[in-house]
Amino acid sequence: MPHNFLLIWLVQLLSIGILGGGIYILYEWYERKLVGTSYLVAGLVMVLWSFGGRFISLPLLRRPGSEEPKFMRSQSVQRLSRPDGSVLQVEFFGPEDGQPIILSHGWGPNSTVWYYAKRQLSDRFRVIVWDLPGLGKSSRPKNKDYSLEKYARDLEAVVAIAGDQPVILLGHSMGGMINLTFCRLFPEHLGRRIAGLILVDTTYTNPLKTCIFSGVVRKLQKPLLEPVLYLTIVLSPIFWLMTWLSYLNGSLYITVELSGFTGTETRGQLNFAALLSALGSPGVLARGTLAMFQFDETNTLPNIHVPALVVCGASDIATKPVASDRMKAELPYSQRVTIKPGGHMALMEQNQRFAEAVSAFCAECKVNH
């Protein structure tokens, strides 16, 4: 989410500083301007930590789990070409005659973030996942359009190939924002092609308004956040190297932990989430984040006349539960599930409870449709 960019940027600068400092100390020791074994050891530790700190920090941070997430792709794939030049990667899991659920992931990872949902829901549902353009295996739009409206139109193309049954739209974080934009742009599909809506750890307005420290972050949007994002676009390759450096030294785990988890996640879940965040191009992520600053579907909520499930982690700081409160109050036919303990990545950290909530809602939609 947008407010994370500043924290990630600061961690990246720290990573560069430590690596640069280590190289400088080693050079000065080699030139005999710094004398003593302690300088050699300090320089080596700083350089080695820069490229392998994750192997020390990760075991210290979290325990291993019994079922750790993996990069799982489907053999059943469709590639959809879009008018803007992007190509969507759409994957299918589960029985062809099952209730279709289209899963839209958040901004930063790709559709492999749905590892647990694909495994736990595809035994009885037709689970359809797609990579947002510019992430995963979906290519970037040639016109550099990363607006929520563009993604909502892409989602309509995915709905069109979902089969004859009405589908349920499930969106996490930015994916939920895309779903709300879809409801505004294509109200004729609600109740016909769309049987229900699941909004997971998401918001209805500019996410800076519903994140932790929103008052301060909103004041920083124009003078600080937006310039940093534009700088990221211009210097994307450099920022990508900085991101991978922060992943290798383990400092990226700190930002992922603080923004997404509550401390009950496993070692593999933390590493998987950090790796997914490192895979996304910083330039692409910056453009999408700038687009989110224009997002506001407050007036759309009362017009969504299909069953809706609002899911939120009780300790989510990226989209605070107050956002879910507002959506629950404004959506005409809604129910809410709060996952505790759970943060922005409760779909991974508390995956079994998340799947149970989704499964129960989908079964109810099928009965009532």
C-alpha positions as CSV (number, residue, x, y, z in Angstrom):
1,M,0.0,0.0,0.0
2,P,1.1,3.6,-0.6
3,H,2.4,4.5,2.9
4,N,4.8,1.6,2.8
5,F,6.9,3.2,0.1
6,L,8.5,5.7,2.4
7,L,9.5,3.0,5.0
8,I,10.8,0.7,2.2
9,W,12.8,3.6,0.7
10,L,14.4,4.4,4.1
11,V,15.3,0.7,4.6
12,Q,16.8,0.6,1.1
13,L,19.0,3.7,1.9
14,L,20.1,2.0,5.1
15,S,21.1,-1.1,3.1
16,I,23.1,0.9,0.6
17,G,24.8,2.7,3.5
18,I,25.8,-0.5,5.3
19,L,27.2,-2.1,2.1
20,G,29.0,1.1,1.1
21,G,30.3,1.5,4.6
22,G,31.7,-2.0,4.6
23,I,33.4,-1.6,1.3
24,Y,34.9,1.7,2.4
25,I,36.3,0.2,5.6
26,L,37.8,-2.7,3.7
27,Y,39.4,-0.3,1.2
28,E,40.8,1.9,3.9
29,W,42.1,-1.2,5.7
30,Y,43.8,-2.4,2.5
31,E,45.4,1.0,2.0
32,R,46.6,0.8,5.6
33,K,44.8,4.0,6.6
34,L,42.8,1.9,9.1
35,V,45.1,-0.4,11.0
36,G,43.9,-3.4,13.0
37,T,42.1,-6.7,12.6
38,S,38.9,-5.2,14.1
39,Y,38.5,-3.0,11.0
40,L,38.9,-6.0,8.7
41,V,36.3,-8.0,10.7
42,A,33.9,-5.1,10.8
43,G,34.2,-4.4,7.0
44,L,33.7,-8.1,6.2
45,V,30.7,-8.5,8.5
46,M,29.0,-5.5,6.9
47,V,29.6,-6.7,3.3
48,L,28.7,-10.3,4.1
49,W,25.6,-9.2,6.0
50,S,24.5,-7.1,2.9
51,F,24.4,-10.2,0.7
52,G,23.4,-12.9,3.2
53,G,21.9,-11.4,6.3
54,R,18.5,-13.0,5.5
55,F,20.0,-16.4,6.3
56,I,20.6,-15.2,9.9
57,S,17.6,-12.9,10.4
58,L,14.9,-15.1,9.1
59,P,15.5,-18.1,11.4
60,L,15.7,-15.7,14.3
61,L,12.4,-14.0,13.4
62,R,10.1,-16.9,12.8
63,R,9.6,-20.6,13.2
64,P,9.1,-22.9,10.2
65,G,5.6,-24.0,9.4
66,S,4.1,-27.3,8.4
67,E,2.9,-26.0,5.0
68,E,4.9,-23.2,3.6
69,P,3.7,-21.2,0.5
70,K,5.3,-21.9,-2.8
71,F,5.1,-20.5,-6.4
72,M,2.2,-22.5,-7.7
73,R,1.0,-22.0,-11.3
74,S,-1.7,-23.8,-13.2
75,Q,-1.5,-25.7,-16.4
76,S,-4.9,-24.3,-17.4
77,V,-4.1,-20.8,-18.6
78,Q,-5.6,-18.2,-20.9
79,R,-3.7,-15.2,-22.2
80,L,-5.9,-12.2,-22.9
81,S,-4.7,-9.4,-25.1
82,R,-5.9,-6.0,-24.2
83,P,-6.4,-2.8,-26.3
84,D,-3.6,-1.0,-24.5
85,G,-1.0,-3.7,-25.5
86,S,-0.9,-5.5,-22.1
87,V,-1.5,-9.2,-22.0
88,L,-3.3,-10.8,-19.0
89,Q,-2.2,-14.1,-17.5
90,V,-5.4,-15.8,-16.3
91,E,-5.2,-19.2,-14.5
92,F,-7.9,-21.7,-13.6
93,F,-8.0,-24.2,-10.7
94,G,-10.7,-26.6,-9.6
95,P,-13.7,-28.2,-11.4
96,E,-15.0,-26.5,-14.5
97,D,-18.6,-26.8,-13.2
98,G,-17.8,-25.3,-9.8
99,Q,-18.9,-21.9,-8.6
100,P,-16.5,-19.5,-10.2
101,I,-14.5,-17.1,-7.9
102,I,-12.2,-14.5,-9.5
103,L,-9.3,-13.6,-7.1
104,S,-7.7,-10.2,-7.7
105,H,-4.5,-9.7,-5.7
106,G,-3.1,-6.6,-4.1
107,W,-0.5,-4.2,-5.4
108,G,3.0,-5.5,-5.0
109,P,2.7,-9.3,-5.3
110,N,1.2,-11.3,-8.1
111,S,-1.4,-14.1,-8.3
112,T,0.9,-16.6,-6.6
113,V,0.1,-14.9,-3.3
114,W,-3.1,-16.9,-3.4
115,Y,-1.2,-20.2,-2.7
116,Y,-3.4,-21.2,0.3
117,A,-6.7,-20.0,-1.3
118,K,-6.0,-22.0,-4.4
119,R,-5.3,-25.2,-2.4
120,Q,-8.1,-24.8,0.1
121,L,-10.9,-23.7,-2.3
122,S,-10.3,-25.4,-5.6
123,D,-11.7,-28.7,-4.4
124,R,-15.2,-27.4,-4.8
125,F,-15.0,-24.0,-6.5
126,R,-13.7,-22.8,-9.9
127,V,-10.9,-20.6,-8.7
128,I,-9.7,-18.1,-11.2
129,V,-6.7,-15.9,-10.6
130,W,-5.0,-13.3,-12.7
131,D,-1.8,-11.2,-12.6
132,L,-2.4,-7.5,-12.7
133,P,-0.7,-5.9,-15.7
134,G,2.9,-5.2,-15.0
135,L,3.1,-7.9,-12.3
136,G,3.7,-11.6,-12.5
137,K,3.3,-13.0,-16.0
138,S,1.0,-10.2,-17.2
139,S,2.8,-7.6,-19.4
140,R,2.8,-3.9,-18.9
141,P,0.3,-1.6,-20.7
142,K,2.1,0.2,-23.5
143,N,0.3,3.5,-22.8
144,K,1.5,3.3,-19.1
145,D,-2.1,3.4,-17.8
146,Y,-2.1,1.9,-14.3
147,S,-5.4,3.5,-13.3
148,L,-8.1,1.6,-11.3
149,E,-10.4,2.1,-14.2
150,K,-8.0,0.3,-16.5
151,Y,-7.8,-2.6,-14.2
152,A,-11.5,-2.7,-13.7
153,R,-11.9,-3.0,-17.5
154,D,-9.3,-5.8,-17.4
155,L,-11.4,-7.5,-14.7
156,E,-14.4,-7.4,-17.0
157,A,-12.5,-9.3,-19.6
158,V,-11.6,-12.0,-17.1
159,V,-15.3,-12.2,-16.0
160,A,-16.2,-12.7,-19.7
161,I,-14.2,-16.0,-19.8
162,A,-15.2,-17.3,-16.4
163,G,-18.0,-19.5,-17.8
164,D,-21.8,-19.3,-17.8
165,Q,-22.4,-19.2,-14.0
166,P,-22.5,-15.9,-12.1
167,V,-19.1,-15.2,-10.5
168,I,-18.0,-14.0,-7.2
169,L,-15.4,-11.3,-7.2
170,L,-12.8,-11.5,-4.4
171,G,-10.2,-8.7,-4.1
172,H,-7.5,-8.1,-1.6
173,S,-6.1,-4.6,-0.9
174,M,-5.9,-2.9,-4.3
175,G,-7.8,-5.9,-5.7
176,G,-10.8,-4.9,-3.6
177,M,-10.4,-1.3,-4.9
178,I,-10.5,-2.7,-8.4
179,N,-13.7,-4.6,-7.6
180,L,-15.4,-1.5,-6.3
181,T,-14.3,0.4,-9.4
182,F,-15.7,-2.5,-11.5
183,C,-19.1,-2.1,-9.7
184,R,-19.2,1.6,-10.7
185,L,-18.2,1.1,-14.3
186,F,-20.3,-2.0,-15.0
187,P,-23.4,-1.9,-12.7
188,E,-25.4,-3.9,-15.3
189,H,-23.3,-7.0,-14.4
190,L,-24.3,-6.9,-10.7
191,G,-26.9,-9.6,-10.0
192,R,-26.5,-11.0,-13.4
193,R,-22.9,-11.9,-14.1
194,I,-21.8,-11.1,-10.6
195,A,-23.3,-13.1,-7.7
196,G,-21.4,-11.5,-4.8
197,L,-18.5,-9.4,-3.7
198,I,-15.7,-10.2,-1.2
199,L,-13.6,-7.2,-0.1
200,V,-10.5,-8.2,1.9
201,D,-8.3,-5.8,3.9
202,T,-9.2,-3.0,1.5
203,T,-10.7,0.5,1.4
204,Y,-13.2,2.6,-0.4
205,T,-11.1,5.8,-0.8
206,N,-7.6,7.0,-1.2
207,P,-5.8,4.4,1.0
208,L,-3.7,7.2,2.7
209,K,-6.9,8.2,4.4
210,T,-7.5,4.8,6.0
211,C,-4.0,3.7,6.9
212,I,-2.2,4.1,10.2
213,F,-1.0,7.7,11.0
214,S,-3.3,8.8,8.2
215,G,-3.3,12.5,9.3
216,V,0.5,12.7,9.0
217,V,0.7,10.6,5.9
218,R,-1.9,12.7,4.1
219,K,0.1,15.8,4.8
220,L,3.2,14.1,3.4
221,Q,1.5,13.0,0.2
222,K,2.2,16.1,-2.0
223,P,5.6,17.3,-0.6
224,L,7.2,13.9,0.0
225,L,5.4,10.8,-1.1
226,E,4.6,11.8,-4.7
227,P,8.1,13.2,-5.4
228,V,9.6,9.9,-4.1
229,L,7.3,7.9,-6.3
230,Y,8.2,10.0,-9.4
231,L,11.8,9.6,-8.6
232,T,11.3,5.8,-8.3
233,I,9.8,5.7,-11.8
234,V,12.8,7.6,-13.2
235,L,15.4,5.5,-11.3
236,S,13.5,2.2,-11.4
237,P,16.5,-0.1,-12.1
238,I,18.5,1.4,-9.2
239,F,15.6,1.1,-6.8
240,W,15.1,-2.5,-7.9
241,L,18.7,-3.3,-7.1
242,M,18.2,-1.6,-3.7
243,T,15.1,-3.7,-3.1
244,W,16.9,-6.9,-3.8
245,L,19.8,-5.8,-1.6
246,S,17.3,-5.2,1.3
247,Y,15.8,-8.7,0.6
248,L,19.2,-10.4,0.7
249,N,20.3,-8.6,3.9
250,G,17.0,-9.4,5.6
251,S,15.9,-5.8,6.2
252,L,12.9,-6.2,3.9
253,Y,11.5,-8.7,6.3
254,I,11.1,-5.9,8.8
255,T,8.9,-3.7,6.5
256,V,6.9,-6.7,5.4
257,E,6.4,-7.8,9.0
258,L,5.3,-4.4,10.2
259,S,3.0,-3.7,7.4
260,G,1.4,-7.2,6.8
261,F,1.7,-9.6,9.7
262,T,1.0,-9.8,13.4
263,G,3.7,-12.2,14.6
264,T,2.0,-15.5,14.1
265,E,3.2,-16.0,10.6
266,T,5.6,-18.7,9.8
267,R,9.2,-18.4,8.4
268,G,8.1,-19.4,4.9
269,Q,5.2,-17.0,4.9
270,L,7.3,-14.1,5.8
271,N,10.0,-15.0,3.3
272,F,7.4,-15.6,0.6
273,A,5.7,-12.3,1.1
274,A,9.1,-10.5,1.1
275,L,10.2,-12.3,-2.1
276,L,6.9,-11.4,-3.8
277,S,7.4,-7.7,-2.9
278,A,10.9,-7.8,-4.3
279,L,9.8,-9.3,-7.6
280,G,7.7,-6.3,-8.6
281,S,9.3,-3.5,-10.7
282,P,9.5,-0.4,-8.5
283,G,8.6,1.8,-11.5
284,V,5.4,-0.2,-12.1
285,L,4.6,-0.2,-8.4
286,A,5.1,3.6,-8.2
287,R,2.8,4.3,-11.1
288,G,0.0,2.1,-9.6
289,T,0.5,3.8,-6.2
290,L,0.1,7.2,-7.7
291,A,-3.1,6.0,-9.4
292,M,-4.5,4.9,-6.0
293,F,-4.2,8.5,-4.7
294,Q,-7.0,9.3,-7.2
295,F,-9.3,6.4,-5.9
296,D,-12.6,7.2,-4.3
297,E,-15.6,4.9,-4.6
298,T,-17.5,6.2,-1.5
299,N,-20.6,7.0,-3.6
300,T,-20.5,3.6,-5.2
301,L,-21.0,1.6,-2.0
302,P,-24.8,2.2,-1.6
303,N,-25.4,1.2,-5.2
304,I,-23.9,-2.3,-4.9
305,H,-27.0,-4.5,-4.6
306,V,-25.4,-7.9,-4.4
307,P,-24.3,-9.8,-1.3
308,A,-21.0,-8.6,0.0
309,L,-18.5,-10.0,2.5
310,V,-16.1,-7.6,4.2
311,V,-13.1,-9.3,5.6
312,C,-10.4,-7.5,7.7
313,G,-7.5,-8.3,9.9
314,A,-8.1,-6.9,13.4
315,S,-4.6,-5.4,13.5
316,D,-4.4,-4.2,9.8
317,I,-2.4,-1.0,9.7
318,A,-2.3,-0.7,5.9
319,T,-6.1,-0.4,5.7
320,K,-7.4,0.0,9.3
321,P,-10.6,-1.7,10.3
322,V,-12.4,1.6,10.3
323,A,-12.4,1.3,6.5
324,S,-14.2,-2.0,6.8
325,D,-16.7,-0.5,9.3
326,R,-17.6,2.2,6.7
327,M,-18.0,-0.4,3.9
328,K,-20.1,-2.7,6.1
329,A,-22.4,0.3,6.9
330,E,-22.8,1.6,3.4
331,L,-23.1,-1.7,1.4
332,P,-26.8,-2.6,1.3
333,Y,-26.4,-6.4,1.7
334,S,-23.2,-7.0,3.6
335,Q,-21.7,-9.0,6.4
336,R,-18.3,-8.7,8.0
337,V,-15.7,-11.1,9.3
338,T,-12.9,-9.9,11.5
339,I,-9.8,-12.1,11.7
340,K,-8.0,-11.9,15.0
341,P,-5.0,-12.1,15.2
342,G,-4.6,-10.8,11.7
343,G,-3.0,-8.0,9.7
344,H,-3.0,-6.9,6.1
345,M,-1.8,-10.4,5.1
346,A,-4.3,-12.4,7.1
347,L,-5.2,-14.3,4.0
348,M,-1.8,-15.9,4.4
349,E,-1.1,-15.8,8.1
350,Q,-4.6,-17.1,9.1
351,N,-5.2,-18.9,5.8
352,Q,-7.5,-21.6,7.1
353,R,-9.9,-19.1,8.8
354,F,-9.8,-17.0,5.7
355,A,-10.7,-19.9,3.4
356,E,-13.6,-21.0,5.8
357,A,-15.1,-17.5,5.7
358,V,-14.8,-17.3,1.9
359,S,-16.2,-20.8,1.4
360,A,-19.2,-20.1,3.7
361,F,-20.1,-16.9,1.9
362,C,-19.7,-18.4,-1.6
363,A,-22.0,-21.3,-0.7
364,E,-24.6,-18.9,0.6
365,C,-24.4,-16.8,-2.6
366,K,-25.0,-19.9,-4.7
367,V,-28.1,-20.9,-2.7
368,N,-29.6,-17.4,-2.8
369,H,-28.8,-16.7,-6.4
